[in-house]
């Protein structure tokens, strides 16, 4: 006969088992967030599953061009960037919670003409950001300013291997001070790629390019890494059959250590504008991002926020999420090489070597500064943001279609 259980003993055992589970969930069962953190979101009503403007009476004021933002890990300090319509000059603004009220936002003097993408270190005593290099080149580096009482020391650029001879931009920091950032250095997959540099014995080790499928031939940038590095949100110019512009993606760490195929976030978060600069609040509850007008001369960029459940749903994408990204193709590139002309334009196609192998490049009217890497989106079809190319190798022809409203397909003939 089976002995009746001692329910008091069972109850005690359950309490012992449940205790660490409570600690895990308080610290953030998914992502490593501090789920018990209480943050005053400027007196706003929390958003639901549809993005809304963030703090329109305090941060995203009418007529103010806002770029991106970050809370300190305790939720009591907030930095954001105010810029101009061309994003050519930017200022980091700062506010803190004091006496139950947020102080009036004021510019931070970081010793740079312009500062972008600020991000607090875990202890709040270092502010990382990116800034242009004022040497006549369109380059940027990652800088760090240290807290000195109520002020910040003049920022200094980080040394190699974080900064390189090319462009570094957009940085985030994990609790162990690992840096994730964008870089255009050689040896990547093409365009900007997302890199990681870990802190070892007080110094940053060699920067590692995150593997495919996170990085690809298109620009992959603006990384936000979860505190426990279990998921990555970023924006990318990857080909997206549903939306134009620069879109938000999420990729999840897999059990064997790799990364899942990036999933474009749902409609409403992604649009035909530029949906960029993702950031998840320290309590793990909300996704914040920037939406900028997709135009040659943009007139706005503003902060939005939405319930972080949009990230959970991306882990289990539905059929409504649209077609999967194009599969990699081993088709040779030689049939597409050469120069194609249609007065007054002349396009030259070549190849370049990347971590993904040889990829097709596009150059306009012989201008070496116009070279771009193309993404394959189907048989004989390639794409760069805003332009689709369809080759007919047998006829020596190229059909080009831009995403401008009402634009028609343009026919180019191979001339050499």
Secondary structure, DSSP 8 states (H G I E B T S, - for coil): ------HHHHHHHHHHHHHHHHHHHHH-TTTS--TT-----TT-----SS-EES-TTTTS-TT-EEEEEEE-TTSSEEEEEEE-TTS-SEEEEEEEEETTEE---EE---SSS--EEEEE-TTSSEEEEEEE-SSSSS-EEEEEEEEETTEE---EE--TTTS-SS-EEEEEE-TT--EEEEE--TTSSSSSEEEEE-EETTEE---EE--TTTS-SS-EEEEEE-TTSSEEEEEE----SS--S-EEEEEEB-TTS-B---EE--BTTB-SSEEEEEEE-TTS-EEEEEEE--SSS---EEEEEEETHHHHHHHT--GGG-----------SGGG-EEEEETTEEEEEEEEEETTEEEEEEEETT-GGG-EE-EEEETTEEEETTEEEEEETTTTEEEEEE-STT---EEEEE--
